[in-house]
Every structure is written in structure tokens, then in C-alpha cells.
Amino acid sequence: GVGVVVHSYTGLDKARFSKISEGMGAQFEGISVLSNADAESGTIAVTVSKALTSKIKAGDLVNKIAALAGGKGGGRPDMAMAGGSDVNALPAALASVKQFVNERVN
């Protein structure tokens, strides 16, 4: 019953990526996980609707994903960002989102 969006970008500048992730948080009721990677590193942004923050915190989710991609992060219960140094591990890390959300929400 919870909407989850996971999407990857490549090569966006930091300002553009931040604007996109903030827009998702403002417009989407659910959980969004966005990543942006270049050849050397990746950035992960997670937004969680305020109605869901009692079940899942953006910071917990972003840290789970980032740990799998060689990084760490933090933020508020409804919005968090992280960096990761292992760009090759990012797709598998993003694939873990569904299981993490199911464990927390169901």
C-alpha cells in the first residue's frame, strides 16, 4: 500500500539533483529514492512522506543504501542524503530498497 519510486540519474550537477529530489519530496506521497552517479562517486537522496515517518525514517533508509555503496549520510526523518564511493555497487544497493521498506511498513 506504500508507493515507492527508485530512479537513477547519471552526471547531473549537484544543484539540479537537489532540486529534483526536493520536488519528489514535495509532490509524491510515499517514499522516493533517487541516485546520481558519475565515474567516481554517487549521491543518494531519500524522501519519506510525513505520514510514513513513524514507520520508516529517511535517514535509516539512506544509510542502509549508502553502506552497501561504500558511504554514509544523514538528514531529517522525511529527507536524507548520502554519498557513496563504490558506484558499481549502487544498482545492487538500490535494489535493496523494496525489501527494507517491506520490513518496516508491513
C-alpha positions, -999 to +999 in steps of 0.1 A: +000+000+000+030+024+001+042+040-031+080+036-037+099+053-065+135+043-072+153+061-100+189+066-111+205+095-128+239+099-143+260+131-144+235+156-130+251+186-113+245+189-076+220+218-078+199+200-104+199+167-085+189+185-052+161+203-070+147+170-084+149+152-051+132+181-032+105+182-058+098+145-053+095+150-016+070+178-021+049+161-047+050+124-040+031+107-012+053+077-004+090+070-005+113+082-032+149+070-036+170+089-062+206+084-071+230+104-092+264+089-102+294+099-121+326+079-128+339+084-092+311+087-068+274+086-062+248+106-043+216+092-029+185+112-018+156+097+001+123+114+008+096+099+030+061+114+033+055+128+068+026+103+073+051+074+069+079+087+091+065+069+121+073+036+103+103+045+083+129+073+086+147+087+055+180+087+074+177+050+082+170+041+046+196+063+031+223+049+055+213+013+046+217+021+009+249+041+013+265+014+035+261-010+006+278+015-018+307+025+004+293+056+020+272+072+047+248+100+052+221+116+072+192+141+074+157+145+087+131+118+092+114+130+059+145+138+038+181+125+039+211+124+016+242+103+014+273+098-007+289+065-018+323+058-033+315+025-049+295+034-080+295-002-092+276-013-060+249+014-064+225-007-085+225-036-060+222-011-031+191+005-048+177-030-053+176-035-016+151-006-011+120-027-016+129-053+010+139-026+035+106-008+030+085-040+032+102-050+065+094-016+081+060-008+067+043-043+067 
